[in-house]
Amino acid sequence: MLVRNFIFWLSTKKGVTDAIARRGMRYGFARRFIAGETLQEALAASAELGRAGRRVSLNHLGENVRTAGEAERARESYIEMTRQLNAQGLDGNVSIKLTQLGLDLDRDLCQRLTIEIAAAAASLGRTIEMDMEGTAYTDLTLDIFEATRRRFDNVGLAIQAYLYRIEKDIERLAPLAPKLRLVKGAYREPPHLAYQKKSDVDASYRRLLGRLLDGRFFPAIATHDPAMLDHARELLRQRGLAPDRYEFQMIYGVRRDLQQQLREQGHPLRIYVPFGTEWCPYFMRRLAERPANCWFVLRSLAAESLRGRG
Ligand SMILES: Cc1cc2nc3c(=O)[nH]c(=O)nc-3n(C[C@H](O)[C@H](O)[C@H](O)COP(=O)(O)OP(=O)(O)OC[C@H]3O[C@@H](n4cnc5c(N)ncnc54)[C@H](O)[C@@H]3O)c2cc1C
């Protein structure tokens, strides 16, 4: 937990994030988790994943935009991503972040842009998913999700097991029979809002899995935790859910061994594929999840300084 907090703290230091951003793609350590800086690179990665039997969800990295123009450009980018996935016949959708669509600026603008992305995807028979961000945005995200889901049935939402409130939120969403992506939660949240201990988050995740697999939702089981995967497989077996009624989800570059295992066992698997130039905050969250990943970065930076001297 200490290391995790230290990495979160580092991620607020501009000098550190700038240094990582300058070196990350050049020296390759960011490529482990980021499919590239351009849509073409992300599509190439998606095609390769498709050949290995995985679906994808593309995310154009970026959060907390500061102008309406940036939010409009993010909308355009998601629509273009959907068009390209379709044109190239790839099995995939897009994952959007509402702060990238202007949630900090104007709720109505964000709602409109979300509906436009959902409509464009629906016209191509494609789906979209909404990421869940920090607790400052939970209520607004649920409201925008609900309003969008009432008009389009191709929209899913991520929900975070570390939040105490989440069981109530799930009941609120149940009448819409939505696709819900169950994650543990990636942001630093205070103890009065979220479980802090891994064992408590895991217990909540297990409980919620039981709810999500009770037939009222389309569950997306998003975790790399072997214990959660075992629990999910056991529940799926007990309830006899067919592979078209659920999916597993994992993040690009994380636990590729478990990705392979799920596919070999015949489970549907979607890979969350992030790309773009604004990759630093996302990359820091992945380091915070698993501080051992910092060795990649340190090794690359050490190799760089040795090359510099050589
Ligand atoms: C498809 C997908 C979408 C997501 N969307 C959101 C979202 O919208 N909002 C949100 O808050 N969070 C999101 N997350 C992140 C999530 O909340 C967790 O922070 C993240 O998945 C780590 O939790 P875990 O369940 O994988 O396991 P943890 O309990 O963190 O770790 C258990 C084990 O999983 C493996 N592992 C976990 N993370 C890593 C890593 N980075 N590198 C290597 N091994 C690792 C290790 O073996 C580790 O011991 C998403 C995760 C996935 C898979």
The ligand as an SDF file (V2000), in Angstrom:
LIG
                    3D

 53 58  0  0  0  0  0  0  0  0999 V2000
  -10.5110   -4.6070  -18.9050 C   0  0  0  0  0  0  0  0  0  0  0  0
  -10.3090   -3.7350  -17.7050 C   0  0  0  0  0  0  0  0  0  0  0  0
  -10.9200   -2.4960  -17.6500 C   0  0  0  0  0  0  0  0  0  0  0  0
  -10.7560   -1.6810  -16.5320 C   0  0  0  0  0  0  0  0  0  0  0  0
  -11.4790   -0.5240  -16.4290 N   0  0  0  0  0  0  0  0  0  0  0  0
  -11.4170    0.1950  -15.2760 C   0  0  0  0  0  0  0  0  0  0  0  0
  -12.2760    1.3180  -15.0640 C   0  0  0  0  0  0  0  0  0  0  0  0
  -13.0890    1.6970  -15.9160 O   0  0  0  0  0  0  0  0  0  0  0  0
  -12.1660    1.9910  -13.8900 N   0  0  0  0  0  0  0  0  0  0  0  0
  -11.2810    1.5950  -12.8850 C   0  0  0  0  0  0  0  0  0  0  0  0
  -11.2440    2.2140  -11.8150 O   0  0  0  0  0  0  0  0  0  0  0  0
  -10.4750    0.5410  -13.0870 N   0  0  0  0  0  0  0  0  0  0  0  0
  -10.5120   -0.1650  -14.2360 C   0  0  0  0  0  0  0  0  0  0  0  0
   -9.6920   -1.2660  -14.3860 N   0  0  0  0  0  0  0  0  0  0  0  0
   -8.5800   -1.4930  -13.4370 C   0  0  0  0  0  0  0  0  0  0  0  0
   -9.0160   -2.2640  -12.2000 C   0  0  0  0  0  0  0  0  0  0  0  0
   -9.8290   -1.4440  -11.3980 O   0  0  0  0  0  0  0  0  0  0  0  0
   -7.7970   -2.7250  -11.3780 C   0  0  0  0  0  0  0  0  0  0  0  0
   -7.0770   -1.5990  -10.9460 O   0  0  0  0  0  0  0  0  0  0  0  0
   -6.8560   -3.6400  -12.1270 C   0  0  0  0  0  0  0  0  0  0  0  0
   -7.5270   -4.5260  -12.9660 O   0  0  0  0  0  0  0  0  0  0  0  0
   -6.0220   -4.4520  -11.1110 C   0  0  0  0  0  0  0  0  0  0  0  0
   -6.8460   -5.2890  -10.3610 O   0  0  0  0  0  0  0  0  0  0  0  0
   -6.9180   -6.8540  -10.6000 P   0  0  0  0  0  0  0  0  0  0  0  0
   -8.3110   -7.3060  -10.3660 O   0  0  0  0  0  0  0  0  0  0  0  0
   -6.4230   -7.1500  -11.9710 O   0  0  0  0  0  0  0  0  0  0  0  0
   -5.9900   -7.5180   -9.5320 O   0  0  0  0  0  0  0  0  0  0  0  0
   -5.0540   -7.0130   -8.2670 P   0  0  0  0  0  0  0  0  0  0  0  0
   -5.7790   -7.3780   -7.0220 O   0  0  0  0  0  0  0  0  0  0  0  0
   -4.6300   -5.6250   -8.4790 O   0  0  0  0  0  0  0  0  0  0  0  0
   -3.8860   -7.9640   -8.5030 O   0  0  0  0  0  0  0  0  0  0  0  0
   -3.9910   -9.3860   -8.4460 C   0  0  0  0  0  0  0  0  0  0  0  0
   -2.9620  -10.0220   -9.3550 C   0  0  0  0  0  0  0  0  0  0  0  0
   -3.2520   -9.6570  -10.7180 O   0  0  0  0  0  0  0  0  0  0  0  0
   -2.0220   -9.4290  -11.4480 C   0  0  0  0  0  0  0  0  0  0  0  0
   -1.9640   -8.0070  -11.8820 N   0  0  0  0  0  0  0  0  0  0  0  0
   -2.8590   -7.0470  -11.5940 C   0  0  0  0  0  0  0  0  0  0  0  0
   -2.5250   -5.8700  -12.1870 N   0  0  0  0  0  0  0  0  0  0  0  0
   -1.3680   -6.1010  -12.8280 C   0  0  0  0  0  0  0  0  0  0  0  0
   -0.5090   -5.2770  -13.6250 C   0  0  0  0  0  0  0  0  0  0  0  0
   -0.7690   -3.9870  -13.8570 N   0  0  0  0  0  0  0  0  0  0  0  0
    0.6040   -5.8610  -14.1510 N   0  0  0  0  0  0  0  0  0  0  0  0
    0.8700   -7.1670  -13.9380 C   0  0  0  0  0  0  0  0  0  0  0  0
    0.0900   -7.9860  -13.2080 N   0  0  0  0  0  0  0  0  0  0  0  0
   -1.0010   -7.4650  -12.6530 C   0  0  0  0  0  0  0  0  0  0  0  0
   -0.9320   -9.8130  -10.4950 C   0  0  0  0  0  0  0  0  0  0  0  0
   -0.6720  -11.1740  -10.6610 O   0  0  0  0  0  0  0  0  0  0  0  0
   -1.5480   -9.5480   -9.1490 C   0  0  0  0  0  0  0  0  0  0  0  0
   -0.9210  -10.2530   -8.1220 O   0  0  0  0  0  0  0  0  0  0  0  0
   -9.8980   -2.1080  -15.4660 C   0  0  0  0  0  0  0  0  0  0  0  0
   -9.3020   -3.3670  -15.5170 C   0  0  0  0  0  0  0  0  0  0  0  0
   -9.5100   -4.1920  -16.6000 C   0  0  0  0  0  0  0  0  0  0  0  0
   -8.8940   -5.5630  -16.5950 C   0  0  0  0  0  0  0  0  0  0  0  0
  1  2  1  0
  2  3  1  0
  2 52  2  0
  3  4  2  0
  4  5  1  0
  4 50  1  0
  5  6  2  0
  6  7  1  0
  6 13  1  0
  7  8  2  0
  7  9  1  0
  9 10  1  0
 10 11  2  0
 10 12  1  0
 12 13  2  0
 13 14  1  0
 14 15  1  0
 14 50  1  0
 15 16  1  0
 16 17  1  0
 16 18  1  0
 18 19  1  0
 18 20  1  0
 20 21  1  0
 20 22  1  0
 22 23  1  0
 23 24  1  0
 24 25  2  0
 24 26  1  0
 24 27  1  0
 27 28  1  0
 28 29  2  0
 28 30  1  0
 28 31  1  0
 31 32  1  0
 32 33  1  0
 33 34  1  0
 33 48  1  0
 34 35  1  0
 35 36  1  0
 35 46  1  0
 36 37  1  0
 36 45  1  0
 37 38  2  0
 38 39  1  0
 39 40  1  0
 39 45  2  0
 40 41  1  0
 40 42  2  0
 42 43  1  0
 43 44  2  0
 44 45  1  0
 46 47  1  0
 46 48  1  0
 48 49  1  0
 50 51  2  0
 51 52  1  0
 52 53  1  0
M  END
$$$$
